[in-house]
Amino acid sequence: MRKFLSFIFFFSFFNSYSQVNEWQMAPVPIKTIWADSVDPAHPLPEYPRPQMQRAGWTNLNGLWQYKILPVSGSQQIPSSFDGKILVPFCIESALSGVGKTVGKDSVLWYHTTFTVPGKIKGKRVLLHFGAVDWRAQIFINAVNAGSHEGGYDPFSFDITDLLKKGSTQQLDISVWDPTDKGYQPRGKQVVKPGGIWYTAVTGIWQTVWLETVSETYIGSVRQTPDVDKGQLKVEAAVQNFQQGDEIRFTALKGNEVVAEKTGSKATEILSLANPHLWSPDDPFLYDLKIAVIRKGKVVDEVKSYFAMRKISVAADKKGIQRMMLNDHFLFQFGPLDQGWWPDGLYTAPTDAALQYDLRMTKEMGLNMIRKHVKVEPARWYYYCDLMGIMVWQDMPSGDLGNHWEPYPGILRNQTDKDRSPESENDYKKEWTAIMNSLYNFPCIVVWVPFNEAWGQFKTGEIVQLTMHNDPTRLVNSASGGNYYDVGNIIDLHNYPDPAMPEPSLFGKTRAIVLGEFGGLGLPLDGHTWQQKSWGYQSFSTNDSMFRRYSSMIRRIEDFISIGLSAAVYTQTTDVEGEVNGFMTYDRKVLKMPLEKLRTVNKRLYDIFKE
């Protein structure tokens, strides 16, 4: 046994050492401190789905093979490859080890092999993808397993029937992504980066993983809190549910069971006595377990969590509509958060890096984040839940055309864009998938379908779709975009100084917010992506930047008293050529003193109280 264990240790050590030698970062102007912590044998090893956990899973991240082929010659699985790529980092990123552009005229192929863990007789094997940008075709042992279009929503396939006898299975994936040459949602990605537009992201950019489940298993769970009634509605979608099976729903506060129901119904209401409410100051989370029971035995069980919190709009004593958290006005203030990394682009180098931006947001005295035209991995929202950070979730923009112009600082009232039926359908399909995949995260309090009229179309219809899909959250129909009398919020963008829509015109019908302002720029030697950089207003010292920032916050204090419900400062970090972040792009420098920032920011929460 000792010799066997020694062999296992040697093999594991040799395998890890070999993978380290096969991978190195591609050249990059700057990098974060976490880049050196990336383990090519085990990149991003953390469990990828905190809202629905099982024990039987295998992480497939690591060194795969890749090949770039012209679209015309890419129909067959390649027999040879160009080299190694570190999954889940996109091929354009330094951490992928490749650093190449693909473009609309080429297809990116991935190849790897994997071993199905343990005995699978009587089990199903699911292959999960966190996100792949954009059109992906999946092959298991050279057989087509399915396809998916959408760069921001997770998807999976049941691959059980495609597995062959023996331990080693083959996985091949083809990806085509037109970036800004197509109509699909793509956020700020462009082929030629510059200004507010950033490097393209192609292919896999979130964790790929296997899950082994029973023949009867819980496919999804939907959780809806009702603070007014002190209840949680839980809906479970169970595959292969059989007559006589039961589902048990258990809510726990620590180790104490506070509500439980067992029966044949896939939907139950759990009543909670004196529910502990979630807020930025007290982000309390309940645990939740859902189990399928057959003849007294648990066939499948998943672990989750939930929070009791309510987001609404209601009039204050002056009749001005205010954004309310748990029926109380709390001013929402936070950064425009782009979620880009110099070394990983769309993907944080490590889980610690993913947490860092959120921890700094809290330490700066901010209570909200606007996640800007991007969707993050599930763990990002999990940490927002844990830390008590409210999130406004943007839909990644697409089909912008050539009509975009700098925002003039007034409410737009233009005509919606005409998009093709294919473009409209793609938007609706992915927006619905994004909302469904993020529905259970209590941190999300606002959906933002459009930003600054970028591809904005059929606004009323899209707002109705959003509200119908999720009536429990607020809808900011178009942050800084075309104005229509729909949704819960009227949103103005103004740079650099704060401003607000006129309360007498808008405040009686919708909450008033400042969706973007600031953008104060401070380039720091050794921490910039490129030599030529910009901000909406440039500074040369930390002190001068902080004085300007403080004056802006004082102006917002005045706006709160007359009706402003929220404000979003641009931005969390520098991004490529932009140097208008609280932090540098490499996250190594906070540009203004932390204590001073926290002090001035926290004043905003005490200005207006009912």
N, C-alpha and C positions, 0 to 999 in steps of 0.2 A: 504493500500500500504506500509506503514511504517513497519507493522508487516511482510509483505511478503519480503521486502528488508532485514529486520533483519534476517529472516530465511535463505535467500540466502547467506548472509554474514556468518552466523553461519555454514551452510552446507559446504561452500567453505573452511572456516577456519578449520573445523573438518576434512574434507577430506584431506587437506594438512598436518595437524598435524598427522593424521593417517598414511599417506604414509611416513612421516619422521620417525615415530616409527617403520615402517615395513622395513626400509632400513638402513644399515650402511656399510661403506667401508669395504672391505675385507682387511686383513693384507697386508702391503706393506712396503718395506725397507725405501723409501723416497716418498714424494709427493710434488706437486706444491702448491703454495699459493691459486690457484683457486679451488682446490679440496674441500675446505671448503665452497665454494660458490655454489656448485652444489645443486640445488633444486630438490629433488626426485619427487616432484609433477609436475615440469616443467623443465626437463633437456633439454638443448639446444633448447630453444623455438623460436629462430630466423627463419625467412623465409628461406627455404633451397635452393631456386633456383633464385638467383638474376638476371639471364639473361632472365627470362621469368616469370614475376610476375602477379598474379591475386589476387583479394581480397578474393575469396571464398575458404579458405583452413582451415584445422584443423590438428594440430600437435598431433600425437599419441604417442610420446615419453613418457616414464614414467615407473612405476612399472608394469611389466607383470609377468606371471607365467612361469616356465621352468621345463623341465624334461630331463634327460639324459638316453637314452635307448640303449641297444645293437642293432647293425644294424639288426640282425636277428629277433628281436622282435619289430621293430619300424614302422610297416606298418600302424597301426591304430592310430588315434588321441587318446592320453592318456586320461584316465578318472580321473586321479589324478596327482599331480605335486610335485616336490621336494622343491619348495620354490619360492621366488620372485627374479626377475632380473631387473636391471634398464637399460632399453633401451634408447639410442642406444649404450651402452658400451658393448664390447664383453665379453663373459662369463669368459675368463681368466683374465680380468682386475680387479683391486681393486674397481673401481667405479661401476662395475656391481653389487657389493654387494655379488658376488659369489666366484670368484677367483678359478675356477676349470678348469681342462684340459679335453677336449672331446676326440680328437683323431679319427683315421680312423675307428676304430671298433665300434664307437658309433654314435648315432644321437642325435642332440639337438632339442628339441621341445619347441616352444613358444606358449603361450595362452594369449589372452586378449579379452576384449569386447570394443565396441565403439558405439557411437551414431552418426548417420548421421545428420548433422546440417540442420535445416530449411526444407522447402518443396522441394522435389526433382522431382515432377511431371514435365515432359518435360525437365529434366536435366539428365546428366550423372555423375556418381561418380567414380573417378579414385583413385586408391590406389598406392602410390609412395614409393619406397625404394631407399634411397641414395646409399647404398651398403650393400651386405650380402655376407659373405665369407663362403662357396663357392657355393654348390648346394642347392637351396631353392625350396621347394614345398609350395604353398600358398593355404589355405582353407578358404572360407568364409561360415559361417554357415554350416560347415562340408562338403561343396561341393568344389571340386578341382577347383581353379581359374586359375591355371597355374604354371609353374616352370621357373627357371632361373639358369643358370650356369655362374659364373664369380664373382670374389670378389671385383672388382674395378669400375664397371660401373653401373649407375643408371638404374632402370627398373620400369615398372608400369603395372597395369591391370585395365581394365574397369570392375568394380564389380557390376554395376547397376542391372543386371539381377539376381544376386545372393543374393540381399538384401531381407530380409523378412519384412512383415508388423510389425509395432511396432518400438520402438525406439532403442532397443539394438541389436547389431549384434555381431557375434562371429568370431574372427580371430585366426587361428592356422597356425603355420609355422614349417616345419621340415627342418633342415639344416644338411648336411653332408659335412665334410671338411677333406681331407686326409693330409693337410699341406704338409710337405716335403716327404710324402710317395706316392704322386701322381704326375702327370705330369703337373697339372694346374699352371698358374701364381700365385706366392705366395710371391714374394719379398724375404725378409730376415727372414721369419717365419720358425722355425724348432721346432720339438718336444722336442729336448734337446738343449736349448740355450747355447751359449758359443762363445767366440771370436767375430767375426763380425756377428753372427747369433743370432736372438732374439726370444722372447716368441711368441708362436702361437697365432693367432687371429681367433676365430671361431664365425660365426653367424653375426647378425646385428651389424654394427659399424657406420652407419650413420642414419640420421633422417628418420623416417617412418611417412608418412602424407597422408591425404585425400585432394582431390580437387573436388569441384563441378563445372561442366562446362555445357554449353548449348549443345543441341543435335548437333549443328554445332559449332565446336570449333577448335582453332589453336592447332595442335598437336606438332609442332616443328617449329623452325625458324633457318635459317642458314645465317650468315652475313659475307660478304667478302669485305674488303676494298681494293681499288685500288688507292694508293697515286698518281701514275703517271697520272692518268686520273681524279683525284679528285672525285671519285665515290664510292658509296657503293652498292654492289649487295645484295639484300635481297630476300631470298626464304622462303616462308611460306607453310607448309604442313597443309591443312585444312581438317578436318574430316566432312563428310556429307555436302560438299559444294553443293549448289543448284543453278539451273539455275536462273540467274538474280542477284545472290549475287555479291558483290564487296568486294575488299580488299583495305584498305587504309593504306599506309605506310607513317609515319611522322617522320622526323628527327628534333631534337630540340637542340639548343645551349642555355642552360638555359631555359628561357620561350619563346625564339624566334624560330619560325618555320623556318628552313633553307632549307628544301626540303620536298616535299609531292607529292605523286601520288596515285590516286584512279582508280581502274579498275577491270576487271575480271581475270587478270593474277595473278598467284601465285608467280611470280618472277618479280621484278622491279629493275631498276637502279636509284638510287638517286644521283643527281649531287650536289656537294657542292662547292660553290665559296670560294676560298682561305681557304682550309681546315686547321683546327687547328690540328697539328700533335701531336701524343702521344710520350713521351720519359720519361726516368727516372727523368729528371729534370723538366719536364712539362707533367705530366700524365693526359692530358685533355680527358674527356669522353663526348661524345654526348649522349643525351637521344633518345630513339627510341620507337615509339608506332606502333603496328600493330592491325588493327581492321577489323572484318568481318561485312559488312553492308548489311542489307536486307530491301528494301523498305524504305530507309532513316533512319533506326534505327540500332544501334550497337547491333549485336547479341553476339559478343565476342570480347574482347580486352585484349592484353597483353602488359606489359611495359618491355622495355629492355634498353640496352645502347650499344654503340660501340665506337671504337677508330680508328682514321686514323693513321696507322703506317705501315711501310714496312721493312721487313727483307730480306737481300740478301747477296750474296758474289760477290765481284768485285775486280779487280786488282788495286793496288796502283801504284804510279809512277815507282816503281822498278819491277812491274809485279808480285808482291806477292799478292795472294788472301787474302782479308780481309773480315771479317764479318761487314756488313754495316747496320746501323739503319737509315732509311729515307735517304739513299744514302750517309751517312757520317760514317766514321769509328769511332766507340766508343768501346774502350776496355771493354769487359764484364768480371766482376770479382765478384764472390760470393761464398757462401758455398755449400757444399754437404749437402742437407737437408733431413734427414731420416723421419721426421714427427712422431717420437715416443714419448710417454709420460709415466712417471713412474706409474701414477695412471689410465690413460685411454688407454694405449698402442697405438692403431691406432687412438684413438679418443681424441681430446683435451677436457679437463674438461668443458670449457666454451668458448663462442665466444670471450671473452676478451683474453683468453689464446691463441686461434688461431691467433688473431691479434698480440699478443706480440712478437712472434718470428720474424714476418715480420717487425714490427716497429723497433726491435733491429737490424735487418739486415740493414735497411736503416740508422739508427743512427750510425752504425759502418762504414758507407761510402761505402757500397757494393751496386751494382746495378743489380745483377742477382742471381738466385738460381737454382741449379740443383736439381730438385725433384727426389730423388733417389729411384728407384725400388718400388715406391708407388704412388698412386693417392690420392689427397686430396678431401674433400668436396668442392662443388662449391663455398662456401663463401670464402675459402682460396684464390682461383684464383681471386675472386671479389676484395679482399683486395689488392692483387698484382696489379690488374688493377688500383685501386684507388691510391696506394702509388707509382706506377711507378717502379715495380720490374720485370725485364725480367725473364722468366722461361724456363729452359730446362726440358722437361717432359720425364722421363724414362718410358719404359714399365716395369711393374713388372716381374721379371725373374721367370722362372719355368723350370721343367724338367732338372735340373742340372746334375743328375746322380752323379757319384763319381769321375768325372775327374777333379774337380776344384783343382787348386794349387795356391799358393801365386803368385801374379803378379811380374814378374822378372824385370820390369822397361824398357823393350824394346818392340817394336811393335811385336805383335804376327803374325804369318803367318801359322796357323794350318788349319786343315780340319774342316769344319762345322760338327756339331753333327748330327747324324742320329736320327731323332725323328719319332715316329709312326704317321700314318695318323691322328689318333685321337688327338694326342698331337699337331701336326701342325695345324689342323683345329681349335682346342680350342684356341691356341695362336692367329691365324689370326682373329677369331671371336671377341675375347675380345680386341685385340689391335685396331681393327676397331671401336668397340663400344666406347672405351676410347677416341680415337681421335674425333669421332663424338660428344660425350658428352661435350668435352672441346673446340671444334672448335671455338666458338664465343668469347673466352677469349683472348683479344689482348695481354696480358702479355706473352703468350706462343709464343716463337720465334724459338724453336728447338724441334724436336721430336728425341728421342733416343730409337731405337728399342731393342738394346742389350747392356749389360754391361759385360765387361771382359770375353767374350766368355761363359757366364753362359747360357747354353741351346741354344747358337747361332746356327742357322740352315738356310740354303738357304738364305744367306745374301742378295745376289743380288735380289732375288724375293721379300723378305720382304721390302727392300728399295724401290723397284718399287711400291709395294702395298702402302707404306706410302706416297710416292710422288704423286701417282695417287689420293689417298684419299684427300690429302691436298697439292697442288702445291704452296701454298703461304708461306710456312714455310721451314726452312732449316732442313735437315736430317743428324744427326750424327749417321752413320750406326752402329757403335759398339764402345762405349766409353771404350777405353782401351782393346778392344777385338781383335778378329781375323781381320787382315788387308785385305780388298778387295778394289779395285779401284771403289767404288760406293759411292753415297751420296755427300754431300757438304763439309764434314769436315773430317780431319784426327786427331785422338784423342789419346794422350799418357797419361798413368798413371805412376806416379813415386813417391815413398815415401822414406824418408820424403822430400828430396830436390826437388825443381822445376827443370824440364827439358822440352825439346821440341823436336818434330820431326825435322829432317834436312830440312830447307827451300829449299835448292837446289834440294832435291828429291821430296818434296811434295807440296811446296808452290806455284808452278805454276799452279797446278790443283785444289787444295782444300784449304780451310782455315785451319790453324794450331791452335790447342788448347791443353791445358794441362787439361785433364778432371778430374784429382785428384792429389793432393799433400798435404804435410803438416802432419796432424795427430799428432800434438804436444800434449803430454799428461801431465795433471796436476791433480792428485787426490786431492780432498779437503775433510777433515774430516767432517762428518755429511752430505755430499752431494753425496755420492757414493752408487750405487745400490748393490754392493757386495764388499767383502773385497779384493778379488784378481781382479785387474783391469789392463788395459794396454793402451798404446798409441804407435805410431810408433817411438817416441822418448820421453823419460820421463824427467820431470823437477820437481823441488821441490819448486820453488818460481815464483811469477808472473813476477818479473823483468827479470829473466833468460829466461823465456818463451817468453816474449815480445822481448827481444834482438834477440833471434833466429828467431822469426817471422819477425822482421824488416829486417834481413839479407836475408830472403827468398823473401820478397817483392822487395828489391833492385835487386836481381837476375832476377826477373820477369821483372823489368824495362828494363834490358838489352835485354831480349828476345823479348819484344814488338817492339823494334827498328829494329829487324831483321825479324819480321814476325809473332809473336804470336798474336792471335786475342782474346783469352779468357783464363781464368784460374779458377779452382774450388778448393777451400781450404776445406779440411776435418777437421771439420765439424761444423754445427750450434751449436749443443749441444752434451754433452756426451749421450751415449745410452747404457743402461744396463752396461756391463762390460767395455765398451770403455770410456776412460776419455780424449778424444782428441777434445772436443768441445770448441768453443768460450765461451759457458756457461755450467754450470753444468746441469745434467739431470733434476733436479728439477727447473731449471731456476732461482734460487735464487742468483747466483753469476756469474758475468761476469769476466772472468779470467784475462783479460788484461784491462788496463785503456781505457775507451771509447774514450776520446779526442785523445789520442795517436793513437789508432786504426784508428779512422776516418782520422786523418792527414796523416798517412802513406798509407792508402788504396787509398785515393783520389789522391795521386800523380800519380797513374797508368793511370788516364784518361787524363793526360796532356803530356804524354811521346811522343806520336806520333800524329801529326795532319797534314792533307793534306794541 
